[in-house]
């Protein structure tokens, strides 16, 4: 699944974008990932080089396919990275074996291509794993089907791919020895930087925008820490980061409770003090003198308490490990619950996976039916195009894939025309992989310009024969053009408005799941009940992910349904805030027990809102009772009611 970005405001989320063609050719300003690009080049070239050294060059090329594992390496905790990449190795190994076994049967290849794509898209989407998703699984499967048909070598080829993948796994994990909690430290630092910006925004027009940004990065930090947690290993640095993140959450909640309705700005020293905590995380690795933050002379009790909370967080950085006694409690759903949630008929992950598999399968059947040379380039191009998260990004991918691949085929043809062998092939694989990873963060089309000749070089080198540049270029261009066309037509015809049409139903489910959370949080559930792991909270989180993904997908539909986006933006914003408050409430074991009357009134209000959201109508404005210790829940429920009332008639 692609990385989720916070929606900054209603206006920014629905503003008219530049033309699709102009967007597709835009080169962003992200820095070049030099270290990752070099490591990727080494991971790709080293298996081929080893094969050359032992006199089995063709074995090295096959093992090189396992090096695609490294392309799934991202800045995530090493505990999670180890598991993720190992399963990628197993997956690539399995499809390599499957490709050799299925090679004699074109129809079986077509069906399996679609299934592999659908399963990969579903797993990556359900687990919210960033990365290239299905494309390299389909590529490895396709490349092995294009090798000389020898099913008896399936296990041997798969073993070589496995060895290449394990080598990539080792390269990807080297950083663990130098900075074992680098990703966790980085995200907690970002939490405090965003918290500082949030404190600066109190009493200004930027308050809600800063609030949303902070909540997004806090959620990312919680997920990162959960992914990096190893229950059987006590780690002092990890515990310190966990406590720091918890302190940031406490400070944020305190500001919401005491300053969210004040028009006056907070003392600037508060933001500076929090920013200094963030910078101090770097100083723990480097020498540096902390900046002394002075408190203002005049401040009320609320501001003074806020300074105390900030200085408590600062103390966590300097206290000895023996004094950090907080117990780590990581709450995350089981894989079973995650996959069952993603199997829901209203889940865009499930819908996208089915669509992806069917269209890919159709592309493969067409390619093999017409007996195109190297038929797998048709479904592979189709997969690359459909890897866009939305319909708009699919068109971007089509433009980028077309331009990048066409030029890439010319580069590949020129390289192959020179008849490279041995060390020259190793050099080109290293160079092209390095440049691909360098430019993938800038623009997919630039990456395709170098990825295409790299894949073609590896594929053609495993199938030596007489080379004709004219035939090679024309055949590949035709294959790519057909694949792109099938991908675009398929995505356009199948479910192009599915996200916006599903939004009312999923928002209704989300509001109702929040009502269920309210019920279990503020009633006596008996001894031994642990709210953060309750079925109701897990369901609310699942529904929230569904609705966030649906909204992002709806924003990328063609044509964009402006009414839907305008209507649901403030509703979604309030739902997210309310979910955050309920999540935090679940962590407090001393929650009050509501009376039957108060609870019945709250449940009635939520059901009224859910019904209104489903019917796209304005609900009647109801009095929301105050919940002791949690006035923010009352405020956010009122805000959600007003959002539905103010926007309710716009879709009628």
Secondary structure by P-SEA (a helix, b strand, c coil): cccccccccccccccccccaaaaaacccccccaaaaaaaaaaaacaaaaaaaaaccaaaaaaaaaacccccccccccaaaaaaaaaaaaaaaaaaaaaaaaacccaaaaaaaaaaaaaaaaaaaaaacccccccaaaaaaaaaaaaccccccaaaaaaaaaaaaaaaaaaaaacccccccaaaaaaaaaaaaaaaaaaaaaccccaaaaaaaaaaaaaaaaaaaaaaacccccccaaaaaaaaaaaaaaaaaaaaaaccccccccccaaaaaaaaaaaaaaaaaabbbbbbbbbbbccccaaaaaaaaaaaaaaaaaccccccccbbbbbbbbcaaaaaaaaaccccaaaaaaaaaaaaaaaaaaaaaaacccccaaaaaaaaaaaccccaaaaaaaaaaaaaaaaaaaaaaaaaaaacccaaaaaaaaaaaaaaaaacccccaaaaaacaaaaaaaaaaaaccccccaaaaaaaaaaaaaaaaaaaaaaaaaccccccccaaaaaaaaaaaaaaaaaaaaaccccccccccccaaaaaaaaaaaaaaaaaaaaaaccccaaaaaaacaaaaaaaaaaaaaaaaaaaccbbbbbcaaaaaaaaaaaaaaaaaaaacccccbbbbbbccccaaaaaaaaaaaaaaaacccccc
